[in-house]
Amino acid sequence: MRSPARQPGRPVKRHNSYMGFVVNQGRRSQPAGLFCAAAVAIGLLCGSSATAQSGGAPTPPPEPEPKALMARGVEAYLSGNNSVALGVFRQAAALGDADAMMYLGVMYGSARGVARDYSQALNWFLKAAEGGNSQGMCNVGLLYFQGLGLPKNYTEAMRWFIKSASAGNTEATFNVGTLLRDGLGIAANYPEAMRWFRRAADAGDSAAENAIGVLYQQGLGVPVSYADAMSWYRTAADAGNETAMYNIGVLFEGGLGVTQDRDQAIVWYRKAAVGNELAKAALKSLGVKN
């Protein structure tokens, strides 16, 4: 006897289970080289300042360059040294570095080293966007999407996501598909949502791969195809996407496109249950401990 069909996991929200602020995943998520791990004082570069020939006055230290500052700032950010990261990003932003402006927006929006202040976050994201930073554009959209510090406005969110996606941001590309799929600020359009999800999937976005699987499983804009759904879920699961792992379990538990297999469903639910609440609930309903 078949188990009652579970709905596939298809969170509206963004990677890592929520649609929140993230740092740049395109131009600079982590520099290739981190400079001066020990030199945490703002404004210092590697090494000591040079002196002139014997008897001459000391040569003033060179002005720090944004690239070196950003490397130090990101290192501090990733190690949780928020006060240093904040100061270094401010210095780099004053020199016009758009990535630093984006990081400052993230720090204000997520209360890292400063009190949470969405108006400041918006200000820095807008500055980053003006400097061509696609993640800054995407994060402006996220503020509108979530109604953080300003009224929730899906139309404005869509405008910023499209602008960011046009600049090559994969996260924003996925978000456009999400708004189109769920009819947020625009009439639901599954074929268009599929087109945007495929663009993101082509760039290796596992959330988009899972979303495509859901469209095939539910027959949204395409004929129902459990085989295609499984194929996309497998691809996303191979990339570590826990929602896709849960969805594979759903197909096995319900015998959708595959032979019904409780044991295989449990295997996949257990894989997903590391961070997926739906998988934990599915295991509990099957009388299985995580």
Protein Blocks (a to p, Z undefined) as FASTA:
>chain_A
ZZddddddddfbdeehiacddddfklombcfbdghkllmbghiaehjdddddehiacddd
ddddfklmmmmmmmmmmnopaklmmmmmmmmmmnopaklmmmmmmmmmnogoiacdfklm
mmmmmmmmmnopaklmmmmmmmmmnopoiacdfklmmmmmmmmmmnopaklmmmmmmmmm
nopoiacdfklmmmmmmmmmmnopaklmmmmmmmmmnopoiacdfklmmmmmmmmmmnop
aklmmmmmmmmmnopoiacdfklmmmmmmmmmmmpmklmmmmmmnopaZZ
